[in-house]
Amino acid sequence: MDPVGTGGLLATAAAVMLAPRPSFDDTRAEFEQVARELLADPEPLHSYLEIGRFDIRTAMSGDDGVVYFIEDGGLGLTVSSGWAYSPHGVPPGFDDFTATHLGGPWYEFVSVWRT
């Protein structure tokens, strides 16, 4: 006999599936720590990072003090999305770039790559 019982197992599975996933705000401190580390690192490009529940395909820092975090999977082959740490204002972005201010030095972005 199953000590947990099928009903208990199903209830637990449903609760996990229905629980809200952590948001960017829940992991903002971790993102900020990684952004500061990347700005201090002489290597401007890092691949495949995990920050909280987020899988980051690419994190890159520029001479302008901006760090871009491009989420793995994104929105497709020609569209990238993620977050930018930009303490000096709206990040310049790349290609067809749209940024939404999240507060402080943080922006959420979508970029459509033009060929």
C-alpha positions in Angstrom: 0.0 0.0 0.0 1.3 3.5 -0.9 1.9 5.4 2.4 1.4 8.8 0.8 -1.6 7.8 -1.2 -2.5 8.7 -4.7 -4.7 11.6 -3.6 -1.9 13.1 -1.5 0.6 12.8 -4.4 -1.8 14.3 -6.9 -2.6 17.2 -4.5 1.1 17.9 -4.1 1.8 17.8 -7.8 -1.1 20.2 -8.5 0.1 22.6 -5.8 3.6 22.7 -7.3 2.2 23.2 -10.8 -0.2 26.0 -9.8 2.2 27.9 -7.5 3.3 31.1 -9.1 6.8 30.9 -10.6 9.4 33.3 -9.2 9.5 36.5 -11.1 12.5 38.7 -12.1 11.8 40.8 -9.0 12.3 37.7 -6.8 15.8 37.2 -8.2 16.8 40.8 -8.9 19.5 40.8 -6.2 21.1 37.7 -7.8 21.0 39.3 -11.2 22.5 42.5 -9.8 25.4 40.5 -8.2 26.1 38.7 -11.5 25.9 42.1 -13.4 28.5 43.6 -11.2 30.8 40.6 -11.5 30.5 40.7 -15.3 31.4 44.4 -15.4 34.5 43.6 -13.4 35.4 40.6 -15.6 37.7 41.2 -18.6 35.7 38.6 -20.5 32.6 40.5 -21.8 30.6 37.4 -22.9 29.4 34.5 -20.8 27.2 31.7 -21.9 24.6 29.5 -20.2 24.1 30.9 -16.8 21.4 29.9 -14.3 20.1 32.8 -12.1 17.3 31.7 -9.9 14.7 29.9 -12.1 16.0 31.7 -15.2 18.2 30.1 -17.8 20.3 32.7 -19.4 21.7 31.9 -22.9 24.1 34.8 -23.0 25.2 37.5 -20.6 27.3 40.3 -22.1 28.8 43.5 -20.8 29.8 46.5 -22.8 32.2 49.4 -22.3 29.1 51.6 -21.7 28.5 49.8 -18.3 25.4 47.9 -19.6 25.0 44.2 -19.0 22.5 42.3 -21.2 21.0 39.0 -20.0 19.4 37.1 -22.9 17.0 34.4 -21.8 17.5 31.0 -23.2 14.7 29.9 -25.5 13.5 33.5 -25.9 10.7 34.3 -28.4 12.2 32.7 -31.5 15.2 32.6 -33.8 15.0 36.2 -34.7 13.7 37.6 -31.4 15.7 37.9 -28.2 14.3 38.8 -24.8 15.7 39.4 -21.4 16.9 42.0 -19.0 19.5 44.8 -19.1 21.4 46.3 -16.2 21.9 49.9 -17.2 22.7 52.3 -14.3 23.2 55.3 -16.7 19.7 55.2 -18.2 17.9 53.5 -21.1 20.2 50.9 -22.7 21.1 51.6 -26.3 20.3 48.0 -27.3 20.8 46.3 -30.6 18.8 45.9 -33.8 15.1 46.7 -33.3 15.2 47.1 -29.5 12.4 48.0 -27.1 13.1 48.4 -23.4 10.7 48.7 -20.5 12.0 50.3 -17.2 11.5 48.0 -14.3 12.9 50.3 -11.6 16.4 51.3 -10.6 19.0 50.3 -13.2 16.9 47.4 -14.6 15.1 47.1 -17.9 13.2 44.3 -19.6 13.8 44.1 -23.3 12.8 42.6 -26.6 15.1 42.8 -29.6 14.2 41.7 -33.2 17.3 40.8 -35.1 17.3 42.3 -38.6 19.2 40.5 -41.4 
